[in-house]
Amino acid sequence: MSSDSTSPTERVARGKLLITCAPCVRSDFGAFKMGRASWSRTYLQPGVIGGYARMLAKGERPDLHLGQDRRQLGGDVVLGPDGEIVLSHPERSPEDRAPVGSIIAAALDES
């Protein structure tokens, strides 16, 4: 987690264009209305189960990401220079992402 305790709006106001990726300040998820995936959606997916099975078959130890919230969903957010949300796309599932063109267009319109 980031040690920056300022709000997302305060961070974007310090620079013309801010690009940030996970890990975020925990309060950012709530501020941008990003929810959590269900337990089954997180752990009972064929790709997840298959990935762990392949690792175990090779004698590898799976990375369990201890101390992290594996169910936290992310999203894509673009803030304007005034801190207003220009684009907000909270994920509905781990695979749900905003189209890259939409993110770039929103960022360029506001920079």
N, C-alpha and C positions, 0 to 999 in steps of 0.2 A: 504494500500500500504506500501511496505517496505521503510524504511528511508535510506537504503543503496544506495548511488548514484554511486557506481562503476559499470562497465560494467559486463555482464555475464562472459566474459573471465577472467577479473580481479578477480572475486569472486571465480571461480573454481581454479585459479592458487594459491590461498592462502591455499588450503587443498588438500589432496589426493583424496577424494571423497566427493562431495557436492550433497546432495539431497535437492531439494527445491520444494515447492508446492505453489499454489496460496495463497495469493496475490503476484504478482511479481512486480518488478519495471516496470512501464508503457512502458519504452523504450525496455524492453526485448521482448515484443510481436512483435514489428516492426523488431527488430534485428533478430528474428528467423522466420520472415515472417508468423506470425500468423494473420489471418484475422478476420473478424467479420461476424456473421450470419445475415441473413436478418431479418427484423422485424417480418415477418410472420413465419419464421422458429423458432424464439425465443418465440413468444407469442401465435401463433395460432395452437399449437400442442394439440391434444386431451388430453394428459397427463397433460399439463400445465393448460388448461381450466378446466379439471375435478378436478384437485387438488385445484384450487382456488374455484370452485363451492362447493366442499366438505367442505372446511374451512368455507366459508360463511354460508353454511347450518347449521354448528355446532355453528355459532355465533362467530367464530374466525376471527381475522383480518389477512389477508395475509401479509407475510413479502415481501415487495416490493423491498427490497435491494436498497433503495435510496442511491444515490451517487456512485453506482457501475455501470459499463458498462455491463449490462446483455447480450449484443450481442457479447462481446469479446470471440472469440474462443481461446482455449488453444492448447496444444500439448505436445509432448514428445520430449525431446532433451537430448542427452548425449554428453558431451564435454570431450575430452581427456585431459591429464595433461598439454599439450601445449596450451589448449584453442581451439583447432580445433574441429569442429563439427564432431562427429563420427556417430551419428544417429539423424535424424531430421524427425519428423512426425507431421507437423501442422495439426490440426483437419480440416476436410472439413465440419463437422457438429458436434453438441454437443455430439453425440454418437460415433464418430469416434476416436478410440484409437489405438495406436500401440500395437501389441501383447506383453504381459509382458515378454515372453521369449526373444524377440528381444532386449528389453530394458536391461534386466539383462545381456544377452550375451555381448552387447556393453559396458556396464559398467564394467564388469569383464575383458574384453579384454583390457580395457584402464586404469584400476586401478593399 
